[in-house]
Amino acid sequence: MKKVLFTALSLAAAISLNATVYATVNGKDVTEKELAPLLQGIGNVDIAALNAEQKKELIDKGIDLMLLTDEAKKSGVMDEDVYKKELEIVKDNLALRVWQAKEASKINIDDKEIADFYNKNKARFTEPARIKAAQIVVKTEAEANDIIKQLKGLSDSALFTKFAELAKAKSIDPQAKQTSGELGWMPSDQVKPFADAISKIKDGQITTKAIRSRVGYHVVLKEESQAKKQLSQSEAKPFIERVLRQQKAAKVVEQKAADLHKNAKIEYK
């Protein structure tokens, strides 16, 4: 049996995009609708999970796509035959995807199926240990030590505020002025070469010695940390439902294709 590509869930996700405005370009809003092609290209990543630098990079790419699309429309390509032919293909593909989405919405997943899937795949539902950190990067160890001295004795909001100010003013990281040195959430085992130093301090503290790397000397603020976590069945439920619905819907579509194929008048030439 020929496999039928099932894309209903990705379409359903695109349809449910919210209208958060991230920027305006020539008076037009840049929302998740404009960023959808880019998000799908990186695995439908949640924008809220990106750090400030990553978010700005994504938005800038979305802006470029908007500008290029406007330029293409102004060029008159929509009146050309090749555009009209391609548009008919897009319409056919869209009709198939919308129908697949409707078929998927009819499928019910019961609690027993969810429990069975969770128990058989429990090891998959874990969140790795991670930290949220910010950094200030300077060229010399003396500069780093001076920053540590200025931050010494501060805690809580006073420390976070002063750290952000120094990151904007002193850091040689080109994004620091926009991000205040924020690195966002990262798996603990990927925070090299900072892992050893950060493991020795508590949340809300800075490294007491500068950390040297190939780009300079780093002062790191460990904002928050989370230990490795086993997700509960209820926490994993939305993901499990999506997987099971996609699996079932794929079988429904494949069976429908087989039935239609069997009853169709086909002439091979």
N, C-alpha and C positions, 0 to 999 in steps of 0.2 A: 504494500500500500504506500502510495506517495505521501510523504509527510506534508502537512499544511502548516505554514509558519503562523504561530499564534502570537499576536501583538496586542491583544485587548487591554491588558493591564497597563502597559505603558501609555496607551491612549487615555485610559481612564484617569491616570495620574496627571496627564497633560490637561485634561478637561477641568480638573479640580484645582488648578493653580490659583493662588490668591492674587490680589491686585495691589500688593505692596509696591510703592513707587521708590525706586532706588536712585533715580536721576532723571533729568529732563534733557532732551536734545532737540534744539530748534523748536521748543514748545511742546514736544511729544514726550509722554511719560515712558520711562524704561521700567517695566515690571517683570515678574517671573514669566509672563507670556513671551516677552522678547528674549529672555534668557533660557527658555525651555530647550532649544536645540543644543545649547552648550551644556546644560545640566545633564541631558540624556547622553551626551558624548563622554561625560566623566562618571556615568553610573547613577544619574539622578540624585546627586549629592544634595543634601539639605543646605540651602544658603546660610541658614542660621548657624550651622556647624562650622562654617569657614571662619578663619581669623580675618582681621581687617585687611591685611595685605592680599590674601587670596580673594576676598570678596570684591575688592577694588579691581583686581585683575580681571575677574569674571565680568564685572559690570562694564569695564572698558571694552572688552571683546564684544559684549552685547551692543554697546554703542556703535562700534565699528560695523557690526552686521546691519544695524538699522540704517546707518549712513549709506552703506553699499547698496542695500535694498532700495532705498529712495533713489539713489543714482541710477540703478537698473531700471526702475519704473519710468524715470524721466527720459531715459534713452529711447523709449518707444518699443522695447522688445515685446511688450504685451500685445502688440498688433501683428507680430510676425507669426508665420505658420508654425514654426518649430515650437514656439511657446504654446500655441493653441493645442497642438498634438500632445505635448507633455502635460498640459493641464487636464486633458481627458484621462491620461494614465493616472494622474494624482487623484482625480475624482473616483476612479474605480478602486484604487487602493484605499481611499478614505471610506468609501461605502463598505468595503470588506471589514475594515478595522472597527467602524461603528457597529456593524452587525455582530462582530466578535465580542465587543464590549457588552452589548445587550445580552448575548448568550451567557457570558460570564456572570452577569448580574443576577441571572435566574438560578444559579447554583447555590445550594445551601451546604454549609459545613457544620456538622454537629460537634458537640463537646467531646465525644468519645474519639472522633478522628483527630481532633486537636491534641488530646491527651496522649494518644498513641504515637503521634508524630513527635511530640515533645520528649516523651520517654525514650524513644529510639534515637533521638538526635540531641540529647541533652548537652553533650559536650560542645555542640555548635553554639549554644546560647549562653555565651560568656562574654563579658566585657573585660578587655585587658586592663591592667593597672595603668593609670595615666596621670599626668600632671598638667596644670595650667600655669604658665610662667611668662615672665617678661624679662627683657634684657637691655642692658646698655653696653654698647661696644665702643671702645676707644682704642687709640693707636698704641699707647704706652701703659706700662704697669703703674707708673706714677700717677697718671690720670685716673686709672681705675681705683687706686688706693685712695685718692682724694675724694672720689665719689662715695666710696664705702664709708669714709670718715664723715661725710655730710649726712649720710643716711643712718649712721650709728645712733642708737638710742631711740629711734622713731619706731612706731608700731601702728598697726591697724590703718585707719584711713589716712593718718598723717604720713605714714611710710608710703602708702600707695600713691598719694598725691605728689609727694616730693619726688618719688621715683619717676613718675610720668613726666614731671617738669624737667628733670635732668636728662631723661631719655630724648625728649624733644630738643633740648639745648645742646647736649654733648655727644650723643651717639653718632657714629659714622655710618650706621645702617641707613641707607637712603630712604627707607620707609618709616623710620622712627618718628618723624614729625607728624605723620598721619596716624600712626598706630600707637604712639607713646611707648614703643618697645614691646608691645604685646605679641606673644608667640601663639596664643591660643592653647587649646587642649592637644596634648601629644601623648602617644604611648610611652610609658616610662623607659622602655628598652631602646627607644629611638632618640633619646635626648643626649646623644653623644656629641662632644666629649664632656658634657655636664653631669652625666648620670651619677658618678661617684660623689661629686660635691653636693649635688641637690639632695641625694639620699641622706645626707648627714644633717640637713636642716629641716625645721618644721614648716608647716604652712604659715604664710605671712611673714617669712624671714628672708633675708638676702644672704648670698654667699659671702663669707667673711674674708675670702681671699680671691683675687682676680683669677679667672680661668683663661688660660692662653689657648688660642687656636691660630690657624693660618691667616685669619683676617684681622686679628688683634686681641685685645683683652676684654673679657666679658664679666659684667656684674649681673647676677641673675636673681630675680625675685621669684620665689616659689609661692604663687598665689593660693592654689588649692591642689589637693591630690585625692585620688580615688584608688582604693585597692581593687584587685581583680574581683569581679563580681559574677556570680551565677544568676542569670536572669530567671525569674519565676515563670511558671507557665502562663500566668495572666499577662506578664510583661512581654512574653514572646508571642502571645496569641495573635496580634495583628499581622505579624510576619508569617506565621504558620498559616493563617487563613488565606493570605495572598498566594502562598506557594501551592496550597492544596486546591484553591479555586483555579489557579492557572493550569495545574496538572489535569484537573477534571475537565476544564473547558477545552484544553487541547485535544483530549480524547473525544469530546462531543463534536468538535469541528472536524476532526479526522474521520469520524464515523459518518458525519453528514456528507463530507466530500466523497467517501466511498459509495454511499447510497446514490448520490447525484451522478457519480461516474457510471455506476451500474445501469441506471435508467436513461442515461443520455444517449442520443444517436450520434455516435462518433465514427468518423471515417478517416483512417490514417492514409496519408499520401506521401 
